[in-house]
Amino acid sequence: MTAERDNEKVNVERESRLLIVAKARVWASEGWSVVVTDGEGKSYGPAEFDQLWAA
């Protein structure tokens, strides 16, 4: 997961899918631009986070 806002950038790696999606939703709700990238290199924005729950 990569989250960016203003001049800040945060990367979170190697956590369970459940934790990454939960964190991504929280960060996005706080105004961060968030992208989650899966193990195959596909990126997901906030509108696609539900797809990660089912995978």
Buried (B, 14 or more C-beta within 10 A) or exposed (E): BBBBEEEEEEEBEEEEEEEBBBBBBEBBEEEBEBBBBEEEEEEBEBEEBEEBEEE
